[in-house]
Amino acid sequence: MAINNPVPQKKSTLDTAANIAIIIVCAIAAVVLIRNQFFPKQAAGPGNMPQIEKGEKYAQLKDVVPAGANRALVVAVQPGCHFCNDSMPFYKRLLDERNQKGSGVKFVAAVPSDDAKPQEAQKFAAVGAQPDNIAKVDFAAIKVPGTPTLVLVDNNGKVLNVWVGKLDDGGEKEVLKVL
């Protein structure tokens, strides 16, 4: 004859409460992980700091424009930015069209640190693109709201236009027109 020991009511309620708490914690963790994967925090952005705007001048941008150039398209990229990686084929197309047109607009890759230069140079090389310069730039000082950001500047470091993020077809066509 088997002895049937029913689980006390208090223990059953405690187990249920613990299981619900574990489920809630797992759900919160999943939401945080998904948000960070698909919407990564960026160094700057709306509400965090002012954004780069047309007409502003930056000595740092003047310094990255290759000598003798009247204008440069500066693209702010950084390691770990999947939008930057996704945009690499467009940068290749941009350089190809610039070269076909014989445009004097230089293409400069801006990176946040000297350590990022070799990694970003390798990414450009992997798609067959060769920037005219890869330069370290303090993204916060020039108010880059996130990466990638394309900034058209003149040889005095004056911002002529800005495009933020991975561009759609319309944005890409707009950038190609400035060549």
C-alpha positions as CSV (number, residue, x, y, z in Angstrom):
1,M,0.0,0.0,0.0
2,A,1.5,3.3,-1.1
3,I,1.4,6.2,1.1
4,N,0.1,9.3,-0.6
5,N,1.7,12.4,0.8
6,P,0.0,15.4,-0.7
7,V,2.1,18.5,-1.2
8,P,1.3,21.1,1.4
9,Q,-0.6,24.0,0.0
10,K,2.0,26.6,1.0
11,K,4.8,24.8,-0.8
12,S,2.7,24.5,-4.0
13,T,1.9,28.2,-3.9
14,L,5.6,29.1,-3.3
15,D,6.7,26.9,-6.2
16,T,4.1,28.5,-8.5
17,A,5.2,32.0,-7.5
18,A,8.9,31.1,-8.0
19,N,8.1,29.7,-11.5
20,I,6.2,32.8,-12.4
21,A,9.1,35.0,-11.2
22,I,11.6,32.9,-13.3
23,I,9.4,33.3,-16.4
24,I,9.1,37.1,-15.9
25,V,12.9,37.4,-15.4
26,C,13.5,35.3,-18.6
27,A,11.0,37.4,-20.6
28,I,12.7,40.7,-19.4
29,A,16.1,39.3,-20.3
30,A,14.9,38.2,-23.8
31,V,13.5,41.7,-24.4
32,V,16.7,43.4,-23.4
33,L,18.8,41.0,-25.5
34,I,16.6,41.5,-28.6
35,R,16.5,45.3,-28.1
36,N,20.3,45.5,-27.8
37,Q,20.8,43.2,-30.9
38,F,18.5,45.0,-33.2
39,F,18.6,48.5,-31.7
40,P,22.2,48.9,-30.3
41,K,23.0,51.9,-28.2
42,Q,25.0,54.5,-30.1
43,A,27.5,56.9,-28.7
44,A,25.2,59.8,-29.5
45,G,21.8,60.5,-30.8
46,P,18.7,62.5,-30.4
47,G,18.3,63.6,-26.9
48,N,21.9,62.6,-26.0
49,M,23.7,65.4,-27.6
50,P,23.4,67.9,-30.5
51,Q,23.6,66.5,-34.0
52,I,26.0,67.6,-36.8
53,E,24.2,70.1,-39.0
54,K,24.7,71.7,-42.4
55,G,26.7,74.9,-42.2
56,E,28.7,74.0,-39.1
57,K,32.5,74.1,-39.3
58,Y,34.8,71.6,-37.7
59,A,38.6,71.7,-37.6
60,Q,38.8,67.9,-37.3
61,L,36.9,67.6,-40.6
62,K,39.1,70.1,-42.3
63,D,42.1,68.1,-41.2
64,V,40.9,64.9,-42.8
65,V,40.2,66.3,-46.3
66,P,43.1,65.3,-48.5
67,A,45.4,68.1,-49.6
68,G,44.2,69.8,-52.8
69,A,40.6,68.6,-52.5
70,N,37.7,71.0,-52.6
71,R,35.2,68.6,-51.0
72,A,35.2,65.2,-49.2
73,L,32.6,62.7,-48.3
74,V,33.5,61.6,-44.8
75,V,31.9,58.3,-43.7
76,A,31.9,57.7,-39.9
77,V,32.2,53.9,-39.3
78,Q,33.2,51.8,-36.4
79,P,33.9,48.1,-35.5
80,G,30.8,46.2,-34.5
81,C,28.4,48.4,-36.4
82,H,26.4,46.0,-38.5
83,F,24.8,49.0,-40.4
84,C,28.3,50.0,-41.4
85,N,29.0,46.5,-42.7
86,D,25.7,46.4,-44.5
87,S,26.6,49.7,-46.2
88,M,30.0,48.5,-47.6
89,P,28.6,47.5,-51.0
90,F,27.2,51.1,-51.4
91,Y,30.5,52.6,-50.5
92,K,32.1,50.5,-53.2
93,R,29.5,51.7,-55.7
94,L,30.0,55.2,-54.6
95,L,33.8,55.0,-55.2
96,D,33.3,53.3,-58.5
97,E,30.8,56.0,-59.8
98,R,33.1,58.8,-58.4
99,N,36.0,57.3,-60.4
100,Q,33.9,56.9,-63.5
101,K,32.8,60.5,-63.4
102,G,36.3,61.8,-62.6
103,S,34.9,63.6,-59.6
104,G,37.2,65.5,-57.4
105,V,35.2,64.6,-54.3
106,K,37.5,62.6,-52.0
107,F,36.2,59.6,-49.9
108,V,37.4,59.5,-46.3
109,A,36.6,56.8,-43.8
110,A,36.5,58.3,-40.3
111,V,37.0,55.9,-37.3
112,P,36.8,56.5,-33.6
113,S,40.3,55.2,-32.7
114,D,43.6,54.4,-34.3
115,D,43.0,50.7,-33.3
116,A,39.9,50.7,-35.6
117,K,41.9,51.8,-38.7
118,P,43.2,48.4,-39.7
119,Q,39.9,46.6,-39.1
120,E,37.9,49.1,-41.1
121,A,40.5,49.2,-43.9
122,Q,40.1,45.5,-44.2
123,K,36.4,45.8,-44.4
124,F,36.7,48.3,-47.3
125,A,39.3,46.1,-49.0
126,A,37.0,43.1,-48.7
127,V,34.4,44.8,-51.0
128,G,37.1,46.2,-53.3
129,A,36.8,49.8,-52.0
130,Q,39.8,52.0,-51.3
131,P,39.1,55.2,-49.3
132,D,41.4,58.2,-50.1
133,N,42.1,58.4,-46.4
134,I,41.2,56.6,-43.2
135,A,41.4,59.0,-40.3
136,K,40.8,59.0,-36.5
137,V,38.0,61.4,-35.7
138,D,36.4,62.2,-32.3
139,F,32.7,61.4,-33.2
140,A,31.4,63.3,-30.2
141,A,33.4,66.5,-31.1
142,I,31.8,66.6,-34.5
143,K,28.4,65.5,-33.2
144,V,28.0,62.3,-35.1
145,P,24.6,60.9,-34.0
146,G,25.5,57.3,-34.8
147,T,27.2,55.1,-37.4
148,P,27.3,55.1,-40.3
149,T,27.1,58.8,-40.9
150,L,28.1,60.4,-44.2
151,V,29.2,64.0,-44.1
152,L,29.9,66.1,-47.2
153,V,32.4,68.8,-46.2
154,D,34.4,71.4,-48.0
155,N,38.1,71.9,-47.6
156,N,37.5,74.3,-44.7
157,G,35.6,71.7,-42.7
158,K,32.2,73.2,-43.4
159,V,29.4,70.7,-43.4
160,L,27.5,70.8,-46.7
161,N,25.2,67.8,-46.1
162,V,24.7,64.9,-43.7
163,W,23.1,61.5,-44.1
164,V,22.7,59.3,-41.0
165,G,22.3,55.5,-40.9
166,K,22.1,52.8,-43.5
167,L,20.6,54.6,-46.5
168,D,17.7,53.4,-48.5
169,D,17.7,53.6,-52.3
170,G,16.5,57.2,-52.2
171,G,19.3,58.2,-49.8
172,E,21.9,56.4,-51.8
173,K,20.8,58.3,-55.0
174,E,21.0,61.6,-53.1
175,V,24.5,60.9,-52.0
176,L,25.6,59.8,-55.5
177,K,24.3,63.2,-56.9
178,V,26.9,65.1,-54.9
179,L,29.8,63.4,-56.8
